[in-house]
């Protein structure tokens, strides 16, 4: 086994056909708060019902204690605890332990890149096959405005060719993140060098990119973002960028999928139980109220499905020729297209919109992005072109369009 000298806090151990990088535990102070609260909640989730049961079991009324069936109380209580509170508490405690005390390793073998985190009896493993790996991205926290402590910290992400991401480091010092961003492609090339030529991974094939430091900073990108499915067709007379539809599964977040699944499940119960009861006249009270619930909830479900379906099928086209820029975007119900003469375009840029949410219970800031074309001949209301794309994709698109128009 060979061991590289420590550089920037990350230590590599290499043994034949595998390499392991031990990541020092440098927990951000902001991560301790949710981890501590989660651990306390998991203890209360199990401890409070147990304490109440013990008080009743030991100090309960004499009549209850002398009841013959009371001997089964501990088994009934244990069964009830194992059914819901205990598994949930263990899951939360596992998450908190991995956050607060987890030791992280990045492992590379002939087949995959793995992230392994261990904390006592708990562990978590995330994997990515090397032939599916597109490269690495350095990301900066979007909370920099509120937490200046994060100014010298960043995250390292392994990005697959299909755009899916595996976070290797979160909120770590820039020195360690930059070190691993440089070393990982070389280690992967070295480990796969023992495989047949057709299965080797060249370090030059693993791209590396940097996310803008702040949400309002726009970068100039000459290379298409890693994992982007934008298609480029470049001929002598015209450059075409095609934006294929994202699809429901890729465009919808995990949280949104859970919400939609919950709505669909509730709709099944409404259509399967409430509607037959209303038809049979077995619902107490005014049946009109029940039908209002059915209609309103069904319409809400239809709107949710149509919105996500519309976002999933959105597609577009950008055409840049010697004399013209043409944009086209197609959704579920409509198609929008505009053309500008090249000499009438003042600028093409990424438009950033800041959204503030202020209320009694919460406040926050979020940002949205779209492509903007400025021209003195425009009299129509501005259209938010391609606001479903990632900011990095818009940055690359703007850079590509601007360079093409400037070179003509």
PyMOL commands that set and color helices and strands:
alter all, ss='L'
color gray80, all
select helices_A, chain A and resi 29-59+62-66+68-83+85-101+130-132+148-152+174-192+197-199+203-205+248-251+254-280+287-313+342-344+391-407
alter helices_A, ss='H'
color red, helices_A
select strands_A, chain A and resi 2-3+10-15+18-23+103-108+112-119+122-129+133-139+153-160+165-173+207-210+231-234+238-243+315-321+324-330+335-341+345-358+363-375
alter strands_A, ss='S'
color yellow, strands_A
deselect
rebuild
show_as cartoon
